[in-house]
Amino acid sequence: MLRSKGPQGRRVACWASLAMLLPAAVNAEAPAAGPAHTVTFDRHSLIIDGKPTYLWSGSFHYWRLPSPESWNDVLQKMKAAGFNAVEIYFDWGYHSTKRGVYDFTGIRDVDRLLDMARDVGIYVIARPGPYINAETDAGGFPGWLVTTAGKPRTTAPEYTAAYREWMTQIDRILARHQVTDGRGTVLLYQVENEFYNDSDDGRAYLQALEDKARADGITVPLFGNHNTNFFEGVGKLDMPGYDSYPMDFDCTRPERWNAVYDFASERRGLKNAPLFFPEYQGGAFDVWGGPGYEACRKLTGPAFERVFYEATMASGSTMQNFYMTYGGINWGWLSSPGVYTSYDYGAAITASRQLTPKYDQQKLIGYMTRAAAPLARTDAVGTSVPENPRLRVTARVNPDNGTRFYILRHADASDTTDDATHLKVALGNRGETTIPQAPGTTIHINGRDSKVLLANFRFGQQDLAYSTSELLTQLHEGKRDVAVLYGRTGEDGETVLRYRDRPDVRMIEGKIDTHWDAASHTLRLNYRHEGLSRVEIRQGDASLLLLLGDNAAAIRFWQLDTNDGPVLLRGPYLARAAEHRNDTLALTGDTDHAGDIEVFTAAGTRTVTWNGKPVGTTATASGSLLGHLDGPAPVTLPALNDWHIADGAPEIAARFDDRAWQATDRTSTPNDYWDHKLPILDSDDYGFHHGHVWYRGHFTATGKENAIQLSANLGVHLGNHGIFTAWINGHFLGNNPSGSQQFPIDPRWLKKGGDNVVSVLVENTGHLQEEHNGAFREPRGLLSARLEGSDAAIHWKIQGNVGGEDLPDTMRGPFNIGGLYGERNGWHLPGFNDSGWAKATLPRATDKPGMDWYRTSFKLDIPDGQDVPLAIRIHDAAPHHYRAIIFINGWQIGRYISDVGPQTDFELPPGLLNKHGENTIAIASWSTAQDGGLGEVSLVMQGNYTTGLK
């Protein structure tokens, strides 16, 4: 992901006690081969099996959703919204804990993910890196790569050997799921990510990646998101791509809009490839202390989507991918410095997998890109300016069939005024016609709005001259065509269709004025967009059911593919899948409340089922079937009252036994960021790459020591709010969020001539994303320590997560835990016996800096067939100086900082929960000053749905 805009802008017995809650890994055998497909492209679009295809895609990170059954949920929701592709980063560091060790099972089962995409029927745009950025730790590089030599993203031999190891592993999976081999839906393959090094070495590196991919069996087109680089010469890609984030990432001012950039010149410069956006802004990341993701959702809301996404269409783009469509969560220590646990991103689908108005808007446009197939192949064409000079129109025409698209918006895209106009559109060979034609009617463009209007569009057996309404979808059922057109509530609509002779018109619902013009053989319909109007137009054996609605009515429609053709539904919260079985139509989907469902399907359908249960239906005047669906049963969540507490930082005490800890005795490291000073204290050099790390320094005091200077690298970039705290012989020295500080020492704390211990707890907030300078190798943890008043040497020991790179808990993987005492002893796991702990009541305050662990359990009984997104909420009436690490059933799903924020609700991925039994919450609360503790903790329900998700 890129941060710019425009064309220049990316050890206990219960370690696996929750294994029964995760699905078994899918067999990694290659799926059975089907018919192979061809994937090519020209200057207009991607071409699949000879058919120009408009690519409407959204980004999704499986590794930010540790719940494989929920992957299917996200993919189905994307498909239901009209997306025909999903773009997926594959995170090297997520799969590799140690050099030569790779895991593709459980929550890392990429084979299973790609099988799901195949079964859902959605193409996959694969982005395996090696570098991915994505606001994730080290930009996707594994922790072990920090301690290797060789400049990253170059032809350096050490780095080359490392990335080839990764590519061998991931490519063998991607290769057996390619469209071109008939085994899956992998459609495109990205080579590197946001790579702009146009030097000889940069080109040689990119070429080596391309050669490796081809040698590994990748046969689909190779693309990049490197903007103006690698169009020609060494490293030339099959298909170049652009990233664009026109709103930037400042969500503190969600009403602010930047200008729309016109990519028309870029489009003209692409002689043999389409204008492709591997990343176009779908939201924005938020930072510690930021305004929260609802502000980001407002910044990039439906109005932004309409104006900016349609502006790229006006530029001639036929390949758009939105980053993100589902963001997910930075569970564990996945994030890079700067961003917090949630990676909701203000996306169309929330981190709790719920649909938003942004989803609705993306569906409106996505359906149109599918229904108006000529949009995949258009050229710019001149047209008259709008009657209203405050507005601008861009016209495009399909060179094969003459279909025209008029994209209309304000000349100043940020204009908030409501305006009206007439347009001149070219209708066949008749020259330009002013529309709308009916007296007293106009085309409205509200402030920050955009419309795509069609002219000369043939579909099914119909010939649409033009419409001032927008097309949602159209489909053919037997001898009948069905089309849905929509507009903003209360606005005029005018639709004109061509017929040989005057057709029969039957009003079914609503008020529609009709006018037949024998000279032009056109039927004009005039109406207002209010609710849903219906009219049937028949000529001979052919008929058209025209459904004319406002936006609210349009977003209630769903179109699903079946073995017998498409089906149109109206009503439910979500429609997932449909299948014809003789005279039965089997539907699956979700409801958020009881309500009607209307089904438009081929004649002969006698029975409708919803999630396996029959639905009583009656025939309507529209030739549809109308039925009723139940809503979800109420769900009551338990209160979290029975808490137990234990001291979680015995390392503070001077008497703590650290003899088994590693001595910081490394005398060299290949890390370029080493300053060649000893001792080497960088936690990565000792195999501790994520989470908290403890240091204990022993020295013999002279009695003259009056202070200690401590320096640490916390990843303090982008305001990440890292911190360390320090004690000497159990006495609190203080904390520091900036990395270096001198702490005074009270002589009474020292044991003159004896062993004295400095205890330091450091939080590693993640490795920097690697852009072009090796910054992901910046040291983490304690850097140096110096006593003032004495030259006594300090001998350090270090302790991070149990096993370092040799994980005892391979199921949860490298990012789940760090080196806290409770983590090292399994206090976060559901099988741990905490009966000997003291009882506690929350909220609880403490004036003792240090670490406390809290545990409780609760029972759930979620009705079968319901999807109930849950979260853990921490609430403080006033900010305190503490930060909490939250575990559910052994999985770390949240990091909370009371005095920073903004996140207070932490989503619980359903695959980590026992929906019909006991669940365990463990929270490690680190009081970094004398006003710490833990706030009120509760379960919250974010939604309640009946669901067809299996």
N, C-alpha and C positions, 0 to 999 in steps of 0.2 A: 504494500500500500504506500502511496506517495503523498507527500505533504505539500503539494503545490497545485496550481490551477493552470488551465489552458494547455497549449501544446507542449510546454516545457515541464509540466508537472507529472509516493511511495515506499525385638528379636524375640518375640513372644509367640506362643503357640497359636495365637489367633490372628496372625497377619492376614490370612485369606478367609476370615470368617464370613465375609459377605460374598464369597465366590458363587454361592447358590443363587444370588440375585442377578448375576450377569449371565446373559445367554452364552451357550457354548460357542466356541469359535467355529466359523464356517470352514468346511473342507476347502483347502486351497487348490484343489484340482481345477483345471480350466473349465469354464462353462462350455456346454455343447455348442458347436459352431452352427450358426444359421447362415443365411445368405450373406455374402460379403457385400459391402457397400462402397461406393466411390465418394470421395470427398475432394472436391477441387474448389476453385474460386476464380472470379474474374474481377474486373475493376468495380463491379456493382455489388457483388455479394458472395457469400459462401454458397457452394452448389453441392447438394447432396443427391446422389443418384440422378444427376442431370437436372435437378430442380433448384432454381434459385430460392434461397431460404433466408428469411429474416431471423437473425439470431437475437433472441430476447432472453438474457441470462442474469442470474443473481449469484452472489458469492455466499458460501457456507463453509464453515470450518468444523469438520467432524471432531477434531481434537479439542474443541471448545464446548463439546457436549458429550460428557463421558457416560453415555446412555445409548447404546446402539439401537435399541428399538425406537428411540426418539429421532434417530437419523431419518428413518422412514417417514415419520411424521412431518419433518421439515421438507423432505423431498416431495411428499404428496401435496403439501400446502403450496409449494412453489409451482408444481405442475398444475394445480387447480387454479392458480392465478394467471395462467397463460404462459408461464416460462417454458421454453423448450430446451433450456440448458441450465446447468449449474456449474459454477466455477469453483474449483477446490484446490486450496494449497495443501501440500503434503509436507508435514513438519519433520525434518530430519531429526532434530533433537528429541522429538516426542517418541520416536521409534528406536533411538539408539542411546543406551545408557553408558556404553563403554565401547571403546574401539573394537570393532569386529562383532559386536553383539547387537542384534536387531530383533524387534518384537512386532509381529503383525497379528496378534491374537487379541481376543476380548475387545476392549475399547479401542484397540489399534488395528482391528481387523479390516483392512482396506479392501480385501476381496469381498467381504460381506457388504461393505458400503457400495461398491461398484455393482454388485448383483442387485442391490436395492434400486439403484438408479436405472438399471436395465428393466427391472420389473415395473417400476413406476412409469418408465417410458420417457426419460429425460436424458438429454445428452450431457456428457461430462467434459468440461474444459479443464485439463489437468495442468497443475502448476507445481512441479516437484522441486523447484529451486535450482541448485542447492540452497540458495538464499531466498527467503520469502518476505522478510521485513514483518509486516502484519502486526506491529506493536506487540510482538512476542519475544520471549527471552532470546537474546543474541540473534534476533531475526530468523530463528529457525535452525541456527547452527547448534550442534550438540555441545554439552558442557566440556566433554573431553577434547574438543577441537581447540579450546583455549590454550591448552598446554602442549600444542604441537607447533612445529616451526612452519615457516612458509607463509608469505603474504596471501590472505584469502582473496578469492575472486581474481586470481591470476594464474599463470602457467607454472607457478612454483611447484617443484616436484612433490614436496610434502603435502601441500594442499591438494594437488591433483590426485595423489594416491587416496586421500581421504574422500574427496567427493565422488570419485569413481566407485568406491566401495558402496556409497549410498545409492548412486544411480543404478548400479547392478541390482540392488535389492528392490528398489521401487519400480524400476523399469520392467522387471520380469512380471510384476503384477499388472502394471498398466498395459503392457503389451498384449496380455491375454484377454483384455476387455475392450479392445479397439473395435470401432465401427467397421473399419476396413477389413477386419478378419471375421466379421459376422458373429462375434462372441459377446459383444457388449455395446456400450454407448460412448466410450471415450472418443471424442471427436477431434480435439485439438490438443497440442502439447506445447507448453511454454518452456522456452529455453532461458534460464536465469530469470532475474526479476529486477526491473528498474535499473538496468545496467547501462551506464553511459560512457564507459571507458573506451573511447574510439582510438586508442593508441594501437600500435602493432601488437603489443602483448594482449591488450583487451580483445582485439579481433581474433588473435590466435586462441585465446581462452574460450571465446564464444564458439568458434569453429570446432574446438575440441569437444565441447559439450554437445554440439549438434552431431558430430561424428559418433560420439559415444551413444547417444540416443538411437541413432539409426542402427548401430552395431547391436544394440540391445533389442532390436525388433520393433522399434517405433516406426510406424508407416503412415500415421496421420500427419497433416501439415504441422510444421513447427512455426511457432509465432513468438513474438516478444512484446513487451510493453516498454520499449526503450525509446519511444517517441521518434525523434528524427534520426536515430542512429541505426546502422546496419541495414540500410536499404540496398546497398550494393557492396561488392568486394568481398574480401575474406570475412567470414562470419555472417554473411547475408542470410537473412531468414526467409522462409517461404512467405510469411505474412507479418508485416510490421504492425505495431499497435500503439495507441496513445492512452495515457492516463490523464484524467481531468477531474479536479475537485474545485469547481468554481466558487463554492461558498467558503472555502477554507475550513478551519476547525474551531473557530471561536464561537462556542454556543452561548456565551454570556449575552450576546445581542441577537437573539433569534429573529428579530424583525428586520435586521440588516440584510440587504441583497447586494451582491456584486453584479457587474454587467455580464451579459451573455456573450461568450466568445463564439465567433462564427468560424467554424472549421472548414468552410467552403474551399479555402485556398489549400489546406491540407488534402482535402478530397480531390482537388484537381491535380495535385502533385503525385497522387497514387495512380500510376498508369496501369498497373496490372494486379492491383489488390484492392479490396474494399476498405472503407474507412472504419476501423475497428477500435473500439474502446474496451480493452481488457479490464480497465477500472474506470467507471464513471461514478461520481459521488452518489452514494445511496444513503448517506448519513454522515456521522462524524464521531470520532473517538472523543472521550472526555477524560480529564486529568484529575488527579487528586485535588480536592478542594474546588472542583469545577461546579457548574450549575446543575449537573444531572442530565440524564439522557432524555428526559421529556423535552428539555430545552433544545437538544440536538434534533429531536424528532420534529419540533416546530420549525427550526431553522431549515430543515430539508423536507418539509411536509408536502402534502398533495399539490399545493400551488407551485412549489419549486419543481416537483416532478413533472407536472404538466408543461411548464414553460421551458425548462432546461432539457428534458428528455426529448420533447418534440422539436426543440431547436437543433439538436443533433440530427434528427430526421431531416430537417430542412437543409442541413449541410450535406446530406446524402449518405449518412451513416446507415448501414444495415446490420451492424454487429455491435450490440451494446451489452455490457455486463455491469451490474451495479454492486458496488462494494459499500456496505454489506446488505444482503437481503435477510439473512439471519446471522447475528453476531455471536451470541452465546455468552459464555462466561470464561474468565481467566482463572479457572479453578486451580488450586495448588499455587505453584510459583511460576505459572506459564507466562505471565506478563513481562514485558520489558519495563524499565524504569519509567515512571510517569503515569501510566494508566493503572486503574484499580481493578478490582475483581470483575466487575461487570464489563462485558464487551458488547452490551446491547446495541451500541452504535447509533441509537435512534433509528434503527432499521425498520423495515416494513413489518417484519415478524419480531416480536420482542424476545428478550432472553428467556422468558417463560413460555415461549412458543405461541404467543397469542397474536391475533391479527389486529391490525391497526388501520386507520384511515389511509395511511400510506400504502398499505397492502391493497386496499380497495382501488386506489388510483392506479397502482401498477397493474392491477388486473384489467382495468378499463383500457389502458394502452396496450397491454400484452395481448388481450383478446383481439384488438384491432389489427395488430401486426400479423396475427395468424389468419384472421378473416379476410383481410385485404392483401391477398398474395402478390398482386402487382407491386406493392411497396418494396419488395425485395430487389427490384430492378428499375431504377428511375434515373432520370437526368434532370438537371436544372433547366427551367424554361421561363422565359419572360412572361410577365403578366402585368396588368394595370394596377396602379397603386389603389389602396382602399379609398373610398369616398371620404372617410374620416382620417385626417393627416396624423392623428395621434396613434394610429394603428399601422402595422406593417404586415404584408403578406409575402410568403415565399411559395412559389409553385414548382412542382416536380411532375414529370410525366413518364409513364412507362413507355419505352420506345416500341414495344411489340404490340400493345393493344390500346394505347392511347389513354389509359386510366390516368386521371390527374389527381394530385393531392395539393390542397391549399392549406398551408400552416399559417394561422392568423393569431397575432398577439399584439401587444403594445410595442411601439417603436422603442420606448424605454421600458424594458422588461420589469423594472421595479415600480412602475407607475401603479398607483393604487386606486385610480379613478375608474368608474364604470363608463364604458363608451359603447356606442352603437354605430353601425356602418352598413353600407351596401358594398358588394363586391362585383367585379366583372370576372366571369369564368368562361373558359372556352368550352363549348359544347359541340363535340364532333367537328363537322366542317362548317358550322353556322357562324363562326366568329365568336366574339365575346357577348355574353348575356349578363345583364345586371340582375343580381339576386340579393335578397328574395324579391319575387315578382309581385306578391300580393300587396295591395295598397295598405299603408300604415304599419307594415312589418319591417323589421331590421334584424341584422345579426348583432348580438350583444357580445362584448368582451369585457368581463369584469376586471377589476384591478388584479394584476398578477395572475392572469389566466391565459390559456392558449387553447386553440382548437385545431383539429385536423379534419378538413372537409373534403369529401370525395366528389368527383365528377367523372362521367363516362365510365362507370364501373359496372361490369357484367358479373353476375353471380347466379349460380344455378340456372334457372330459365328466365332470369330477370335482367332488365337493362335500366340501371339507375342513371338518370341524366345528372342529377346532383342532389345533395341534401345539405341544409344548413344545420342539421343535427349530426352528431358524430356516430360513426358505426361502432357498435360494441361487437356484434358477431353476426354471422349468417351460416345457415346449414340447410341441407337438403334432406327431406324425409319423404321417400316415395315420390309422388308427383307434386309434393308441396315444398316450397321454399319457406323458411322462417328467417326473419331478420329482426334484430333489435337495434334501434336508434335511440339516442338520448341527448339531453341537453340540461343546462342549469334550470332549476325550478323557476317557473314563471316566465321564461324566455320564449320568444316566438320560435317556431320550427316550420320549415318548409321542405318537403321532399317531392321530387319530380321523377316519375318513371315513364319510360317509353313503352308503348304497346302498338301493335299493328292496327288493332281496332279498339274501340272503346270497351274497356273491361267492365265486368260486374264488380261492384263495390258493396261490401256488407259491413256496416258498422257493428262492432261487437261491444265495445266499451269506450267511453270518453266522447269528447266532442272534436270532430275532425271535419273541416270543410274541404270539399273536393271540387276540382275544376278540370274538365276535359277540354283539351285544345286539339281539335281535329286536324288543323293545319300542321302542327308539329308532332301529332300523335303522342302527346304527353298527358299524363294524369298528374295534376298537382294536388298535393295534400297540405293543408295549413292547420296548425294546431298550436297549443301551448304545452310546454313541458310541465305537466302537473300529475304526479302519480304515474299511472300506467294506462295508456290508451291502446286499443286494439282495433285493427281493421283487416278484413280479408279481401284480397283483390284476386279475381279469377278471370282467366281467359282460356276458353276451351277446357282441356283437361289439366292445365297447369294453374297453380294458385300460389299466392304469397300471403303468409300471415305476417303482418307488420306490427311489431310491438314498439310503441313510442313512449318512452319514459323519461323521468328526470333522473338526476344522478343517484338519488336514494333508491329509486326502483332498479336502475341498471346494475348497481353493485350487488343486488340480491340474486342475479342470474349466475348460473354455473354451467359450463359446457364440459362434458366428459366424453372421451372416446370409448367406443365399445367395439366388439367384434363385428357388429352390424352397422357401424357408422356412428356419428356423434349423437349425443343426447343433450337436451337443454333442460335445466332445472331452475326453479325459482323458489326462494324462501329460506333454506337452512343457513346456519352459521358457516358451514363448510361442506362441500361435496368432494369426496375423495376419489371414488372409482365407480364404474358401472359395468355391468355385464349382462348381455342378453342370453337367457337360457330358455330356448323355445319361445313360449309366449309370456315369459316372466322377465321383468327387468329388475336385476338385483343391484341395489345402490348401497354405498357405504358413505358415511359422513358424520358430521357433528352437529349438535344443536346446543344453544345456550339457553333456550327457553322453549316452551311448547308453542307450536305454530303450524301454519299450513305449508305444504310442499306441493308445487305444481310441476308436472312432468310433461315435456313436449317430446314425443317419441313417435316412432313409426307405428302406423296402424297395425293392429294385430296383437299389441301388447295387452294382455288380460290382467296380469298381476304385477304389483310392485312390492318389493321388499326393501326394508331399510335396516341395515346392519343385521341382516338375517331374519328379521321379523316381518310378517305381512303388514302391508299398509292398506287400509280400506280406502278405495278411491271412487270418485264419480267423474263421469265425462263432463267436460265444459263446452261452452259454445265456441271456444277457441280450438277445439279438437285436442285438448290436453286432458290429463288426468289430475284431479285435485284430491289431496289427502291431508292427513293431520299427523304430525310428529310430536311425541312427548318430549318434554324437557328433562334436565337432569334432576335426580333426587337430591334433596338438601343434604349437606355434609356439615357436621360439627367437628371442630378441631379441639383436641385436648389442651388444657392449660399446662404450662410448664412451671410447676411449683416445687417439685421434689429435687432440689439441687444438692450435690455433694462437692466439697472443696478440698484441695490439697496444695501445699507449697510446691511450686514447680521449678524452683531454682536452687537446689542444694549446692550448686557449683559456686554460689556466692561465698559460702563459708570457707574459711582457711583450712579447716580439717577435712574438706571433701577429698576423697581419694581419686586422683586423676592419673594414677600410675599407668593405666591401660591406654591412656590417650596418646596420640601421635605427637612426637617431638617435632618442632619446626626446624628440622635439621637439613633441609634441602640447601645445597650450596650452589645450584645452578638451575636454570629453567630456559627452555627455548622460547618462552614468551617474550616478544619484542618489547613489551611494556615494562619489563623488569629494569629497574634502575641500577642494577648491579651492586646493590647494597645488601648486606646480610644482617639479621636473618631474613630469609624469605618467608613472609607470613601470609601471602596470598592463598586464600582457602582453596582456590581451584587447583593449585599445585599439589594439594593433599587429597584431591578427589572429592571435595565437598563443593558442589556447584550451585546448590539451591537452598534457600531458606536461611534459618538462623544458624550462626556458628558461635561456639563458645571458645574463648581463649583464656588460659590461666598461666600467668607469668610468675615464676618464683625468683626471688632475689634475697640475698643476705643483707640486712639493713645495717648501715653504719650509725643510724640515729640522726644523721644530718639531712636526710631526704626531706624536702619541704614541698615538693610538687612533682607531678608526673605529666609529661606531655604525651598525649595519645593522638595518633592519626589513623583514620580508617577511610576506606573508599566504600561508600554506601550506594553508589550509582546515583549520586545527587544531580540528575539531569532532568529537565522538564518539571521541576518541582515535585519530585517523587516522594519526598518526606521520609527518606531513610533515616535511621538513628542508631546510635549505640549508647549503652549505659555501662558504667564501670564502678567497681568496688575495690577497696583494699582491706584485706583481712576482715571482710564482711561489712565494712563501713562504706556507705554510699558516697561515691565521689561526685556523681552527676551524670548528665546525659549530653549528647551533642548531635544535632541534626546536620551539621555542615561538613563534618569530616575530620576536624582537628581542633583540639582544645587542651589547655593546660589546666589541670585540676590541683588545687592546694591539698597538702597532706598534713593532718594534725599529728605532731610527733607522738602523741599518746597512743596512736593507732599502730605504731610500729613495734616490732620485736627486735630490739637491737642485738645483732650477732646471731639472730635466729632466722628461720625460713619465713618469709613474708610472701603473700600471694595477692596478685592483682587479677581480678576476674572481670572479663569484658564480654558482654553479649552484643553481637553485631548482627544486624539484619541485612541480608543481601536481597535487595529489591529487584534483582535481575541484571542481566548483562545488556549493555547497550546494543542497539541494532547496528549491524555492520553495514556501513554504507560503502566507503572506499578506502578507509584508513586503518583498518584493523582494530577499531575502538572496542569491539566486543571482547577484546583481550585485556581491557583495563582490569587491574587487580581488584578483587573483592575481599572484604574483611579488614582485619587490622593490617596497617601498613608499617607502622613504626611506633616505638615507645622509648622515652628517655626520661630518666629520673633527674630532677633538679636538686643540687646540693650534694650529690654523690655520684661517683662513677660506677656504682654497683651494676653488674651485668644482670639482665633479666633473661631467664631461660623459659621459653614459651612452649606450651602444649596446646593442641587444637583438637576440637571435637565438633563434627557436623553430623549429618545423618548417618544412621547405622549402616555400615558396609561401604560407605562412599559410593563408588561406581558399581560395586557388587551388591545389588539390591536384594534384601530378603523378601520384599514385597513387590514382585515383578508385575502383579496384576494392576496395582495402582500406579506404578511406574516412578520415574525419577523426579517428577515435579510435586509429588503429593506431600512430602514432609521434609523438614530440616533437622537441626541438631538440638532441639529442646529436650530437656530431660524426660518430659512426658512422652515425647515422640519416640525417643530412644527406648523407652520401656513399655510402649504400647498403650499408653493411657488414652489415646485417641480411638482405640478400637472397641467395637461393641462387646467383645468377649472379656474385656478387662474387669476384674473384680474390684469395685470401689466401695465395698460395704464398710471398710474400715476408715473411710474418709469422714470428715466432719460434715454436718449439714449446714446449708447456707440458704439465705433468702436474697432474692434479687429484686430491685437493684441493691448493690453492695458497694460501699466506699471503703477505701483504705488509704492510709498515709504512709504505707511501707512500699518503697520502690522494689520491684522484683516481678516474679512470675507466679501467678496462681492458676490452677486448673479447676474447671467446673465441669461436672458431668450430670446428666439426667437422662431419663428414657421416657418414651411415650409410645402409645399404641395408636395405630391407624386402622380404620376399617372403611376403605374407599370402595363404594359399590362397583361391582364388575361392570364394565362397559362405560365407565366414566373416566374422564381425564380431568384431574383436579390439580392444577399447578400450585405448588406450595413454596413458601419461602420462610426463612428464619429472619426475624426482625430484632435488631438491637436498638433500643431507644434510651437516650440520655436526656433528662430534662434540661441539663446544662452540660457543656463540653467538659470533659475531664482528660487528664494526660495519661491515656492508656491506649493500647492497640490490641485487638483480639484476633485470634486465629480460630476459625470455626470449622468443626468437623461434623459430618453426618455419617454414621455407620463406618467410620474410619477414613472417609474421604474429605479432604480439605476443600471446602466450597466457598470460603470467604475470608477476606482480610478487612478488618474494620479499624479505622482510626477515629476516635471519638472527637478530637478537636480539629479534625481536618475535613472528613467527609469526602464526597457527599453521600456515599452509599450507606444505607441502613437496612435494606432488604436484600437477602441473599438467596437466590433461587436454588431449589433442591431438585436436581435432575431425577426424573421418576425412576430410572433404572437403579438408582442408589438407595431407593426406599423400599421398605417392606410395607406394602399397601394393606396387608391384612395381618398385622402383628407388631412386634416390638421394634423400636428404632432408638438409636443412641445419639445424643448430642454431646460433644466434648468441646470445650472452649478454653483455649490458653489465653489468659489476659495478662499482658505485659504492662505493668505500671511503670512508666518511665520517669515519674516524679512522685512527689508526696501527695498527689491528689488523683489517685488511680481507682481501680476497682473494676466493676462490670455493671452495665446498665440493665434495664428490664429486657428480658428475652422472651419472645413469643413466636408462635407459629401463625402465619397469615395465609389466607387463601386468595390467590390472585385471579382465580376463575373457576368455573364449574361447567363441564360440558359432557353430554352423552357423546360417545365416540365410536367410530368404526375402526379405529386404529387397533391393530393386533400387535 
